[in-house]
């Protein structure tokens, strides 16, 4: 596929000073992008399969989401690889890394192979499987990490729960390091969250709902940081939602500990008060926290404590959400709203600039999963996201392309709209 | 004046005026209960379904008697022996009941918010007879009715609520009702059984039970579930009674004519000793009678509200 995109305003990631970037980008002065055989190239005279006049749009390297649930195999009634990647394309994501809590669990090379095959067959954007750390995610025995790596995994996680014990986490970190894989840990101490289904606080007290304290997250974050320090190995903290976790990660980074972290739009936008009225669309783990947590997360995104924004896209069937609050499933459908929500709540108020979003959605996720994307590097596969910053739109969850209509943004007006999503030089989504 | 909502989900949604309307109506209903012939025709031709997913004797009976005294057809469904055990969802069960032209759906459910969930989805008036740890509005209404009946007013009373506030819907509903009516609620009990932000709910908290009871107009003891010992929330019945159980010594700190209340059923010798339970100060038995009167008032006022609602929707 050969193409030319002109009148483009390219957004290059602004890195935090400690990060060394040796990517040879295409000429920053140009307002033209040339794609030859699906890859970026300095100059090309054509012929072109298509040309896009990007007047009025900004152009990002293709967005990467390191934390999605595509639900296939096993839970196709919630989402499948076809519908999930279509949702990704609508949201501007050109790459998604999918969590292993499918059925069967992605804890062996055969399931990894199945996901890769299905993605090649029906996937619309790049799908990068994440393997389970332990067999059946039970936290007892290591999964076949090496064989899964050969089959194509880009990271490891027992997402849905923490790697059960400090001992297992230690063994997994050491073993995974030989295969150059990082463990993405869902941080929650179940002995203290103890059945809590929303943030422990005034709202949970008044609603009479069992609360999960923010320290359920912090205790495991601290455990993982101490392990990373002791072993001098990397660890990645999934969906950070609390002030104390941000503080701990910041302090750890300052000491040179190899910890990275992500947060999700819901954790810098919503609070536990949004659960009032028993609104199950706001049920997620980690739960929506307090305004002071939001403030800390925004500062964390500004100063690089939090490296990236992921969605934790967790589609569920309507029957699993249109139910009593205590019985509803955790999670939000997030792929189609993440970029616009981040622009609306981070860039519009002036907390961040577009170049920061390019770091949070492109270059930093690439450093975690190392798939050779997320930049305008010469010769790299041409993944691009074109966005109209002036267009605003109202979220209608029933019109989402994901099978999971469980969006907490329903009815909200968001700024900025993805216009084109391009994967390997091919237009996979065009908003007309 | 009418109730604003078709449902009674909690005290939270009621204004102080609405609460007073219910209490005034209950006064009339209590007179009905003291007559030799306790039949009225307020709810003639109406149907009341008591849908109870948790064990209850007094609340379920109280609603049933209230409905029957006013001429309504009332039936009881408990979770055992219903389709709920066959995997049918709460919503499906409720819609089925609703489609049988039910006027009132009285529900007790172990999950907080269950009544509110149903109210949005059925035509019947939903009355919350206790949802999880959230609210038990008719209990609070009968409690404040009892206080007003005995003390003559609800202005600036000091009400001490002692015990497991963390898990108690009775505490939550009473706190809301008393605060709205201008009284002050003090709470005390083991800190492990207090909600995290109890002070920001509007209650005054003290770790000294004696301070809570000091000069109180009303002392209400909450039922303690013995399973809480297994969960590690307090060590033993013996220790609980010693520090938090109501006895003659502690109650002497309260005002001379202070009322002793308990939502029932009480664990005698744990939350309250037998002598106090049966003493002149105790209004625990009267709370039961008042419960029927209050539930009659609620059913009656909601039926008036339904008449308007049905007319509007013709």
Interface residues (C-beta under 8 A of the other chain):
Chain A: X200 X201 X202 X204 X205 X206 X207 X208 X209 X210 X211 X213 X277 X278 X322 X323 X324 X325 X326 X327
Chain B: X12 X89 X90 X91 X109 X111 X112 X113 X114 X116 X117 X131 X132 X133 X134 X135 X169 X172 X195 X196 X197 X198 X200 X201
